[in-house]
Amino acid sequence: MRRVKRCVRVVAAVVTLAGGVVSAGGDPAAAGETPAALASTGTAIQPTGMTARSTGSAAPSVVWGACPAADRADSPAQAAPAHATHTECGAVRVPLDYRQPLGRTLTIAVNRIAATVPRDGGRYLGTLLVNPGGPGASGRKLAEFVAGALPGEVAGRYDVVGFDPRGVGGSEPAMHCVDPGTYYAPPRADAVPRDAADEAVLLGRARQYAGRCGDLWAWLLPHMTTADAARDMDRVRAALGEEKISYLGYSYGTYLGAVYATLFPERVRRLVLDSSVDPGAVWYQANLNQDVAFDRRHRDFLAWVARHNDVYRLGRTEEQTSFAWYAMRARLRERPAGGVVGPSELDDVFTAGGYTDRLWPELASVWSRYVRQGDVRGLLDDYDRLGGHATEDENGYAVYLSVQCTDASWPRDWATWQTDMAALHRRAPFLTWPNAWFNAPCAFWPQQGRSPVDVQGRAGLPPILMIQSRGDAATPYSGALGMLRRFPTARMVVEGGGNHGISLAGNTCVDRHLTAYLAGGKVPERTAACPALPEPQPVGRTAVRHARGQERLAEALSG
């Protein structure tokens, strides 16, 4: 699955989110070890953190302190309502390998926006752990966003806690595999190969990335699964002194939450899954499903541009705007805009529109100025804001591949990929090949993929709230139905639009269901429907007003 963090980050710049076995020893349950036995007491450390090393256990509590200056400067909570209190930071030590809990350890960075109600009173609801997806996204920004975006009477009853999963961001060690300035230097090779020579170049990049990760992180790669991250979450729970936790996860974060609920059902108080991954499709098939959904959503954008031909003058029908878009892409292959934006960079920019239609007016305007006026400045600016963050995001990409390539088996015969992508490209050309190359290192990954966790509801789980848009491209609606079928206690709220990550993004109907659930555990009796936000307009204040909630959420989801 094309990692959401990289693409959702782009939405934050606008006026801007996809189970393996625990360790190399295989599934501990199969070896006679229960999840509870592996979820031993959390080990907390000072906020400064440390890299992996051998150590014994320490006191099961987090030492909270001031957050690093870089975190404070980069926080989206600056726009949060006054009820959001200040943020504290800390860290939790976890085993590298849960089959050897007293062996080498890793550090998980955490932050907290503390409850405002007394902890010894009846109104305190415990910890709300949040995750923005990825895999590879930091959850610490999302914690600040959620604490500020929820109504004060709800947020104040929780300690809202974010964390950077193993390998990510402030957790130690943080994974990096290549020099991003070199590896991502634009313009990159066109992701849609025209011949065997083009394909060989792209295959070389995929092999290079996989090989470099293996050279640097062979000791860590066997332990970078979703199940490992779920067990880390339970260590965080224990270190916080909580018997149960509540959880809000977006995109891949829904899969992480589902794996946690499968392994630790008795430790879940409330569980919110927004924009759900299909647990039955991880991860190769999920990407193929996603390619079809993104192509459909791109065609929705092209149809919207056609409806506003009086503004953009790019075509009166979807067929005409589609011709104009692919003609622009072909021209950029021969002559990259400003020597920077070629077809692959263009794909990065416009993929962002598949995550949120709030970007459509901006993307259409930039496209129109390039085609009709020869103005490349808009493309360059949007690549810098929307698609040019690969240099900053190499850590997230390294973790993304480490998790997805290990969570499940991938085809190791490139001929399988080639056949599947060639067939799918004919009917879904927008993202099929770009997405394939994004994930292609999994074909050469030094760590073999495992059997995914059998995600399912278990005795002891409370009612679960799922939130989904019907036209979501990153996590298609059909996959969310697959998640729903696996959890008998789950109920879904469906928004009629097509954006990805929809709670706390400006839809009051959706947010009423979310706050009712977080405050009192209330879910709809059956699937509930919410109308979509109004379609964006090409000019005027309407689009900006409705974009604001999605923009702030997307910034938080970007990590």
C-alpha positions in Angstrom: 0.0 0.0 0.0 1.4 3.4 -1.0 2.3 4.9 2.3 -0.1 7.6 3.4 2.3 9.6 5.4 4.3 10.8 2.4 1.2 11.8 0.4 -0.9 13.2 3.2 1.9 15.5 4.3 1.3 17.4 1.1 -2.1 18.5 2.1 -0.8 20.3 5.1 0.9 22.8 2.8 -2.3 23.9 1.2 -4.2 27.0 1.8 -2.8 19.8 3.3 -3.0 9.2 5.7 -1.7 -0.1 5.2 0.5 -8.2 10.6 3.2 -9.9 10.9 4.8 -12.2 13.4 6.7 -10.9 16.3 10.2 -12.0 15.7 12.5 -14.3 13.8 11.3 -17.1 16.1 7.8 -17.0 14.6 4.4 -16.5 16.2 4.8 -16.8 19.9 1.3 -18.1 20.2 2.3 -21.0 18.0 5.1 -21.7 20.4 2.8 -21.9 23.3 3.3 -18.4 24.5 0.2 -16.2 25.0 0.1 -12.5 24.2 -0.3 -11.8 27.9 2.9 -13.7 28.7 4.8 -11.6 26.2 3.3 -8.4 27.3 5.4 -8.1 30.4 5.9 -5.0 32.4 6.8 -1.9 30.4 10.2 -0.5 30.9 10.5 3.3 31.0 13.5 5.5 30.6 14.4 9.2 30.7 13.1 11.4 27.8 16.6 11.6 26.3 16.3 8.0 25.0 19.0 5.6 24.0 19.9 3.3 21.2 19.4 -0.5 21.3 21.5 -2.3 23.9 21.2 -5.1 26.4 19.6 -4.1 29.7 17.4 -5.3 32.4 13.9 -4.0 33.4 13.4 -0.8 35.2 10.4 0.8 37.0 7.2 0.6 34.9 6.5 4.3 34.6 7.3 7.1 32.2 9.5 10.0 33.3 7.8 13.0 31.8 9.7 16.1 30.9 10.0 19.0 28.5 9.8 18.2 24.8 12.7 18.7 22.5 12.8 22.2 21.0 12.3 20.9 17.5 9.1 19.2 18.5 7.8 22.4 20.1 8.6 24.5 17.0 7.0 22.2 14.6 3.8 21.5 16.5 0.4 22.0 14.8 -1.1 22.6 18.3 -0.2 26.2 18.0 -3.7 26.6 16.4 -5.4 24.4 19.0 -8.2 25.6 21.2 -7.3 26.9 24.7 -8.5 23.7 26.4 -5.4 21.8 25.0 -2.8 21.9 27.8 0.9 21.8 27.3 2.7 18.7 26.0 5.1 16.5 28.0 7.6 14.1 26.4 9.2 10.8 27.6 10.3 7.4 26.3 9.6 3.7 26.9 12.2 1.0 26.5 10.9 -2.2 24.7 12.5 -5.5 23.7 14.0 -5.8 20.3 12.8 -9.4 20.3 9.8 -10.3 22.4 11.0 -13.8 22.6 14.0 -12.5 24.5 12.5 -9.8 26.7 15.6 -9.3 28.8 17.9 -8.9 25.8 18.6 -6.0 23.5 16.2 -3.0 23.7 14.8 -0.2 21.6 13.5 3.2 22.7 9.9 4.4 21.9 9.4 8.2 22.0 6.1 9.2 23.5 4.3 12.5 24.4 1.3 13.3 26.4 -1.3 16.1 26.7 -2.6 15.4 30.2 -6.2 15.2 31.3 -7.6 18.3 33.0 -10.0 16.3 35.3 -8.7 14.6 38.4 -7.4 11.1 37.8 -9.0 9.8 41.0 -12.5 10.9 40.0 -15.2 9.2 38.0 -14.9 11.5 35.0 -11.3 10.5 34.1 -11.3 8.0 31.2 -7.7 7.0 31.1 -5.3 7.1 28.1 -6.3 7.7 24.5 -3.4 6.5 22.4 -3.3 7.8 18.8 -1.6 6.7 15.6 -1.6 8.5 12.2 -0.7 5.5 10.0 2.1 5.0 7.5 3.6 2.7 8.6 6.4 5.1 9.3 4.5 8.1 10.6 5.2 9.8 13.9 2.2 9.9 16.2 3.3 12.8 18.4 1.9 15.6 16.3 -1.4 13.8 16.0 -1.7 13.6 19.8 -1.5 17.4 20.0 -3.9 17.8 17.2 -6.5 15.4 18.7 -6.2 17.0 22.1 -7.0 20.4 20.6 -9.6 19.3 18.0 -11.8 17.2 20.4 -14.3 19.2 22.5 -12.8 20.3 25.7 -15.2 18.3 27.8 -14.1 15.1 26.0 -10.4 15.8 25.6 -10.0 16.9 29.2 -11.1 13.5 30.4 -8.2 11.7 28.6 -4.5 11.7 28.7 -3.9 11.9 25.0 -0.7 10.1 24.2 1.2 9.9 20.9 4.2 7.7 20.1 6.7 7.1 17.4 6.7 3.4 16.5 10.0 1.5 16.5 12.4 2.9 14.0 10.4 6.2 13.5 11.4 9.8 14.2 12.3 10.4 17.9 12.4 6.7 18.7 15.9 5.1 18.7 17.4 3.9 16.6 15.6 5.9 13.8 16.0 4.0 10.5 17.7 5.5 7.4 18.8 3.5 4.4 20.1 5.9 1.7 21.3 9.5 1.2 17.9 11.1 0.4 19.5 14.1 -1.4 21.0 11.7 -4.0 18.4 8.9 -4.1 15.4 11.3 -4.5 17.2 13.9 -6.6 14.7 15.2 -9.2 13.8 14.7 -11.9 13.6 10.9 -11.2 13.2 8.3 -13.9 9.6 8.1 -15.2 7.7 5.5 -13.1 5.9 4.3 -16.2 8.5 2.4 -18.2 8.4 2.5 -22.0 10.8 -0.4 -22.6 13.1 -2.9 -20.9 15.8 -0.3 -20.5 13.5 2.0 -18.5 12.4 -0.9 -16.4 16.0 -1.9 -15.7 16.8 1.5 -14.3 13.8 1.4 -11.9 14.6 -2.2 -10.9 18.1 -1.1 -10.1 16.8 1.6 -7.7 14.5 -0.9 -6.0 17.4 -3.4 -5.5 19.7 -0.6 -4.3 17.3 0.5 -1.6 16.6 -3.0 -0.4 20.2 -3.9 -0.3 21.2 -0.8 1.5 18.6 -1.4 4.2 19.9 -5.0 4.6 23.4 -3.8 4.9 22.6 -1.3 7.7 19.7 -2.9 9.6 20.0 -6.7 9.2 19.7 -7.1 13.0 16.5 -5.0 13.2 14.6 -6.0 10.1 13.2 -9.3 11.5 11.6 -7.3 14.3 9.9 -4.6 12.3 6.4 -6.0 12.0 3.0 -4.7 12.9 2.8 -7.3 15.7 6.0 -6.0 17.1 4.6 -2.4 17.1 1.3 -3.7 18.8 3.4 -5.3 21.5 5.3 -2.0 21.9 1.9 -0.3 22.4 1.2 -2.7 25.2 4.5 -1.9 26.8 3.5 1.8 26.6 0.2 1.0 28.2 2.0 -0.8 31.1 4.5 2.0 31.5 1.6 4.5 31.8 0.1 2.4 34.6 -3.1 1.7 32.7 -5.0 -1.6 32.8 -6.7 -0.7 29.6 -6.2 1.9 26.9 -8.4 3.6 24.3 -7.1 4.0 20.8 -7.7 6.2 17.7 -5.9 5.1 14.5 -6.1 6.4 11.0 -5.3 4.5 7.8 -2.5 1.9 8.5 -3.1 2.9 12.2 -6.4 1.0 11.9 -4.5 -2.2 11.0 -2.2 -1.6 14.0 -5.2 -1.1 16.2 -6.9 -4.2 14.9 -3.7 -6.3 15.5 -3.5 -4.9 19.0 -7.2 -5.7 19.6 -6.6 -9.3 18.3 -3.5 -9.8 20.6 -4.8 -7.9 23.6 -8.6 -7.8 23.6 -8.9 -7.5 27.4 -6.8 -4.4 27.4 -9.0 -2.3 25.0 -11.3 0.2 26.5 -12.4 2.0 23.3 -11.2 1.6 19.8 -11.7 4.0 16.8 -10.7 3.0 13.3 -10.8 5.8 10.8 -10.2 4.8 7.1 -9.7 1.1 7.5 -7.2 -1.2 5.9 -8.5 -4.6 4.7 -6.8 -7.1 7.0 -7.3 -9.8 4.3 -5.3 -8.1 1.6 -2.0 -7.2 3.3 0.0 -6.1 1.5 0.5 -6.9 -2.2 -3.2 -7.2 -3.0 -4.0 -4.1 -1.0 -1.8 -2.1 -3.4 -3.5 -3.5 -6.4 -6.9 -2.6 -4.9 -5.6 0.8 -4.0 -4.4 1.4 -7.6 -8.0 0.9 -8.9 -9.4 3.2 -6.2 -6.9 6.0 -6.9 -7.6 5.9 -10.6 -11.3 6.3 -9.9 -10.6 9.2 -7.6 -8.3 10.8 -10.1 -11.1 10.6 -12.7 -13.4 12.3 -10.2 -10.9 15.1 -10.1 -10.8 15.3 -13.9 -14.6 15.4 -14.0 -14.6 18.2 -11.5 -12.1 20.2 -13.6 -14.3 19.7 -16.6 -17.4 21.0 -14.7 -15.4 24.2 -14.1 -14.0 24.6 -17.6 -15.1 28.2 -17.5 -12.3 28.8 -14.9 -9.6 26.3 -15.9 -10.2 25.9 -19.7 -8.7 22.4 -19.8 -11.7 20.6 -21.3 -15.5 20.4 -21.1 -15.6 16.6 -20.5 -13.7 14.1 -18.4 -12.3 12.6 -21.6 -10.9 16.0 -22.7 -9.4 16.8 -19.3 -7.9 13.3 -19.1 -6.3 13.8 -22.5 -4.9 17.2 -21.3 -3.5 15.7 -18.1 -1.7 12.8 -19.7 -0.4 15.1 -22.5 1.1 17.3 -19.7 2.7 14.3 -18.2 4.2 13.2 -21.5 5.6 16.7 -22.2 7.2 16.8 -18.7 9.1 13.6 -19.5 10.8 15.3 -22.5 11.1 18.7 -20.8 10.9 18.7 -16.9 9.5 21.9 -15.6 12.3 24.1 -14.3 14.6 21.0 -14.8 12.9 19.6 -11.7 9.3 18.4 -12.2 9.2 15.4 -14.5 6.4 12.9 -14.8 7.3 11.1 -11.5 7.3 14.4 -9.6 4.0 15.3 -11.2 2.6 11.9 -10.0 3.7 12.8 -6.5 1.9 16.1 -6.6 -1.3 15.0 -8.1 -1.6 11.8 -6.0 -2.2 14.2 -3.1 -5.5 15.1 -4.7 -6.6 11.5 -4.2 -6.4 11.9 -0.5 -8.5 15.1 -0.2 -10.6 17.0 -2.7 -9.7 20.2 -0.8 -6.6 20.3 -2.9 -8.4 20.2 -6.2 -8.7 24.0 -6.8 -5.0 24.4 -6.2 -4.0 21.5 -8.4 -6.3 22.6 -11.2 -5.0 26.2 -11.1 -1.4 25.1 -11.3 -2.1 22.7 -14.1 -4.1 25.4 -16.1 -1.3 28.0 -15.7 1.2 25.5 -17.0 -0.8 24.4 -20.0 -2.3 27.8 -21.0 0.5 30.2 -20.0 3.6 28.1 -19.9 4.0 29.0 -16.2 6.2 26.4 -14.4 6.4 28.3 -11.1 3.2 26.7 -9.8 4.4 23.2 -10.5 7.7 23.9 -8.9 6.0 25.4 -5.8 3.6 22.6 -5.5 6.3 20.0 -5.9 8.2 21.6 -3.1 5.1 21.8 -0.9 3.2 18.7 -1.9 5.6 16.2 -3.4 9.1 17.4 -2.6 9.3 16.1 0.9 11.0 12.8 0.1 14.3 14.2 1.4 12.8 14.8 4.8 10.8 11.6 4.7 13.4 8.9 4.0 13.1 7.7 7.6 9.4 7.1 7.1 10.0 5.3 3.8 12.6 3.0 5.4 10.2 2.0 8.2 7.3 1.7 5.7 9.2 -0.9 3.7 10.6 -2.6 6.8 7.1 -3.2 8.1 5.2 -4.0 5.0 7.9 -6.2 3.4 8.1 -8.2 6.6 4.4 -8.3 7.6 3.4 -10.6 4.8 4.8 -12.4 1.8 5.4 -10.6 -1.5 6.1 -12.1 -4.9 9.8 -12.7 -5.3 9.6 -13.3 -9.0 9.6 -9.9 -10.8 7.7 -11.5 -13.7 4.6 -11.7 -11.4 4.8 -8.0 -10.7 5.4 -7.2 -14.4 2.4 -9.2 -15.5 0.1 -7.8 -12.8 1.1 -4.2 -13.3 1.0 -4.3 -17.1 -2.6 -5.7 -17.0 -3.8 -3.2 -14.3 -2.1 -0.2 -15.9 -4.3 -0.6 -18.9 -7.4 0.1 -16.9 -6.0 2.1 -14.0 -3.1 4.1 -15.4 -2.9 6.9 -12.9 -1.1 5.1 -10.0 -0.4 1.5 -11.0 3.3 1.8 -12.0 4.2 4.6 -9.5 2.7 2.5 -6.7 4.5 -0.6 -7.9 7.9 1.1 -7.8 7.2 2.6 -4.4 6.8 -1.0 -3.1 9.2 -2.8 -5.4 12.0 -3.1 -2.9 9.8 -5.8 -1.2 10.6 -8.0 -4.2 14.3 -8.0 -3.1 13.9 -7.4 0.6 16.6 -9.1 2.7 14.0 -10.3 5.3 11.5 -12.8 4.1 7.8 -11.9 4.6 5.8 -13.7 7.3 2.2 -14.9 7.7 0.0 -12.0 8.7 -1.7 -11.9 12.0 -5.2 -13.4 11.8 -7.0 -10.2 12.7 -10.4 -10.9 14.4 -12.6 -10.0 17.2 -12.2 -11.8 20.4 -14.0 -12.2 23.7 -13.7 -9.2 25.9 -13.6 -6.6 23.2 -15.9 -3.6 23.8 -18.0 -1.9 21.0 -15.7 -0.6 18.3 -16.4 2.6 16.2 -15.3 2.5 12.5 -15.4 5.7 10.4 -15.0 5.6 6.6 -15.7 7.6 3.5 -17.3 5.7 0.7 -15.0 7.0 -2.0 -11.7 6.7 -0.1 -8.9 5.9 -2.5 -6.1 5.1 0.0 -8.1 2.6 2.0 -11.0 1.6 -0.2 -14.5 1.1 1.2 -14.6 -2.6 0.3 -11.6 -3.1 2.5 -13.3 -1.4 5.4 -16.2 -3.8 5.0 -13.6 -6.6 5.3 -12.4 -5.1 8.6 -16.0 -4.7 9.8 -16.8 -8.4 9.2 -13.9 -9.4 11.4 -15.1 -7.5 14.5 -18.7 -8.4 15.5 -18.8 -5.6 18.1 -17.9 -2.9 15.4 -20.3 -0.4 13.9 -19.5 1.9 11.1 -20.2 5.6 10.3 -20.0 6.1 6.5 -19.4 9.6 5.0 -20.6 10.0 1.5 -17.5 11.7 0.2 -14.1 10.4 -1.0 -11.5 11.9 1.4 -9.1 9.9 3.5 -9.1 10.5 7.3 -12.4 12.1 8.0 -12.9 12.4 11.8 -11.9 15.8 13.3 -11.7 17.2 9.7 -14.7 19.4 9.7 -17.7 17.1 9.3 -19.9 17.8 12.3 -22.0 14.6 11.7 -18.9 12.4 11.8 -17.5 14.2 14.8 -20.7 13.9 16.8 -20.4 10.1 16.5 -16.8 10.2 17.5 -17.3 12.4 20.6 -20.3 10.3 21.7 -18.2 7.2 21.5 -15.2 8.6 23.3 -17.3 10.2 26.0 -19.7 7.3 26.7 -18.8 4.3 24.5 -21.9 4.8 22.4 -21.9 3.4 18.8 -24.8 3.4 16.3 -27.1 0.4 16.4 -26.3 -0.2 12.7 -24.2 1.4 10.0 -24.8 5.2 10.1 -24.6 7.6 7.2 -23.2 11.1 7.2 -23.3 13.5 4.2 -20.1 14.6 2.6 -18.7 18.1 3.0 -19.7 20.3 0.1 -17.8 19.9 -3.1 -14.9 22.4 -3.3 -15.4 25.5 -5.5 -12.7 26.9 -7.7 -12.8 30.4 -6.2 -14.2 32.1 -3.2 -14.1 31.5 0.5 -16.1 28.3 0.6 -13.3 26.0 -0.4 -10.9 27.6 2.0 -13.3 27.4 4.9 -14.0 23.7 4.4 -10.4 23.0 3.7 -9.3 24.2 7.1 -10.2 21.2 9.2 -8.8 18.7 6.6 -5.6 20.8 6.4 -5.0 20.6 10.2 -5.8 16.9 10.4 -3.5 16.2 7.4 -0.7 18.1 9.0 -1.0 16.0 12.1 -1.3 12.8 10.1 1.9 13.6 8.3 3.9 13.0 11.5 
